[in-house]
Amino acid sequence: MAGGFLCPCHGSTYDLAGRVFKNKPAPQNLDVPPYMFTSATTLVIGKDEKGEA
């Protein structure tokens, strides 16, 4: 899907921010994982052993 995401299991569609479109099977928006910018060009997604993003 251009400009979004498609769940092939149930057919829900999401915009680029992870918000589910109306009248789709998904009951809620996608979760946003923890993240942090480590520089102007680097994004780290997830948690490390210390519990930080």
C-alpha positions in Angstrom: 0.0 0.0 0.0 1.5 3.3 -1.0 1.6 5.8 1.8 0.7 3.4 4.6 0.7 -0.2 5.9 -1.5 -3.2 5.2 -2.1 -6.1 7.6 -2.3 -9.2 5.3 -4.0 -11.3 8.1 -7.2 -9.3 8.6 -7.0 -6.6 5.9 -6.6 -3.6 8.2 -4.9 -0.6 6.7 -2.9 2.1 8.5 -1.6 5.5 7.6 2.1 6.4 7.9 1.6 7.4 11.5 0.2 4.0 12.4 -3.4 5.1 12.7 -6.0 2.5 11.6 -8.4 3.6 8.9 -12.1 3.6 9.8 -14.3 0.6 9.1 -11.3 -1.8 9.4 -11.0 -4.9 11.6 -8.2 -3.5 13.8 -9.6 -2.2 17.1 -6.8 0.3 17.7 -3.8 2.1 16.2 -0.4 0.5 15.9 1.9 0.9 19.0 4.8 3.3 18.7 8.0 1.6 20.0 10.5 3.4 22.2 13.0 5.4 20.1 15.6 8.1 20.3 17.7 10.1 17.9 21.4 9.6 18.5 22.4 12.1 15.9 20.9 14.2 13.1 20.9 11.2 10.8 20.5 8.2 13.2 17.4 6.8 14.8 17.5 4.0 17.3 14.3 1.9 17.7 13.8 -0.4 20.7 15.2 -0.8 24.1 18.8 -1.7 25.2 19.7 -3.8 28.2 19.6 -0.6 30.4 15.9 -0.1 29.5 16.7 3.1 27.4 15.5 3.6 23.9 
